[in-house]
């Protein structure tokens, strides 16, 4: 099970809530090596500490390394979680509503990070969202579900249409894609 945990990187609000609020951002990222919740499970070498710092920088949180998670904004905590996921260099990335609860700036920062990860051809990224605006560039396929039933699936440009999104939400919806960013609005 521990080997499988290292190959699959999962980021979710549920996982974020399991991390101790007083753990530092650096230590939260470091525990991603073992998919552990506390740093006392392992002894980390200088290279792992350096990688944790580099990943915090990658997600725009280098200045928060010594801060406790409880003192960070929701957006900062979620970016720390992304760095934690990357710590073990997993083969598959899973993100469960990574932008939930973020303000516009936090959402756009997260979408940019996810877009960079989605463009990494060597590692698939699966993301769950309820908002088309959160879909980063680099996402190639989509699956639309309603009540656990597949409404549409396939290449993102063929799947995210006004018809299929309207059927998914049981609303009359107009879907647009501008410069590889998606949006949807209800048509009265």
N, C-alpha and C positions, 0 to 999 in steps of 0.2 A: 504494500500500500504506500509506503514512504517513497519508493522509487517512482510509482505512478504519479504521486503528488508533485514530484519534481519535473515531470514531463508535461504536466498540464498546469498552466497558470490561470488561476481563478480570481477575479476581482468582483466583489459584491458588497453591498451595504451590510449584509449579514456578517460577512467576514470582518469588515471594518469595526462593527460593534463588538466583536469578540476580542479585539485587541485592547489591552489595558490602556485606559486613558492617560496614565502617567508614563507610558513608555515613550522614549524619544523617537522622533522621526527616523533618525539613523538606525536605531535598534529595531524599529518596526520593519524597515527595509532589510536589514541584516537577517532577520528571522525567515525571510523568504527563501534563503538557501535550503532550509530544512522543511519548509512549510509548517513551521512551528509558530506558536503564539508568544513565546517568551525566549529571550536570548540565552537564558541559562541552560537550555537543552544542549548547546554545543559550545565549542571553543572556536572562535573565528580568527583567521590569520590576517595579516596586514593587507594582503591582496583582496580579501573579501570586504574588509573595511573600506578600502579604496574604491572597490566596485560599488558599494552602497552609496558612497559620497558622489561618485560619477553618475549614478542613476538618479539621485536626488537632483543633481544639476540638470540632467536630461529633461526631467519633468518640471523644471522651474522652481524647485524647492531647496536649492543648495543652502540658502540662508536660514533654513528652518531645521537643519540637522539636529541641533541640540534641544530643540523645543519639544515639549510633551505634546502628544496628539490632541489632548483636550484643549490646548491653547491655540490650535490651528483652526482656520476656517474650514467649512465643509469642502470647499474646492481644493484647498491645500491637502486635507486628509485624503481625498480621493486621488490626488496626484501622487501622494506618498504611497498609496495602495498600488498604483500602477508600477511605481519603482520597485515595490516589494515583489510584485508578480514577476517582473523581469529579472530579479536577482538570481533565480535558479536557471535562467536561460531556457525556459520551457519550449517544447515543440509545438504546443497549441495554446493560444490565448483565448480565454473566455471572460467576457465582460457582461455582467448583469446590470443593466440600467446605470452605466457609469456616470451619466450626467444628471441623474435624479437629484433634485434639491439644489442644484447649482444656479447662481444668477447668470446673467448673460455673459459677463466676462469670464466667469469660471467655466461655463459651458464651452465657450469658444476655445479657451485654453485646453480643455480636455479633448475637444474634437480635433484640435491640431495635433496633440500627442497621439491620439488614436489613429489619425490619418497617417502619421509617420509609421506607426506600427503596422497598419493595414497594407502599406506599400512594400513591406518586407516580404518578398516573394518566398522566402525560405520558411515562413512560419504563418500558418493560417490564424485568422482572428475571427471569432464568433462573438457577436454583440447582440444583446436583447435591448430593445428600446420601444417606447410607445410614441416617439416623436421623430418624424422624418428629418427635422432640422438638426438632429443629433447624429445623423449618419455621416461619418467622415469620408473624405475622398479616399479612394483605394478600395472601398468595399465593392466587390464584384457581383455578389449574389444576394438575394433576399428571399425570405420565407414569411408570408403573412398568415397569421393564425387568428381564428375567431372561435372562441369556445373550445379550443383544443383541436379544431378541424382546420386543415390546410385550405386557405382561400386561393393562394397563388404562390408559385415558387419558380426560381430561375434567375437568369441574369438580372441585375438590379434595374437596368433601363427598361426591360420588358415586364418586370414584375410590379414596380412602383408606378402604377398608372392611376388616373382618376377613378376609373371603373373598379379596379381591384381594391384600392384603399377605401373607396366608398362602401364596397361590400364588406370589408373588414370591420369598419366602424359603424355600419348601418346609418350612414350620413351621406349627404350629397357633398362630395369633397373635390376640390380642384388641386391637382398635384403639379408642381413645377420643379424643374431642375435648372439651375442657373450656375454656371461655372463649377459644375460638379457638386453643388450643394442642393439638397432637396428641401422642399417646403410644401406644406399642405394648409389649405384653409377651407372652412365650411362655406358652401354657397347657399344663401338663404332661399 
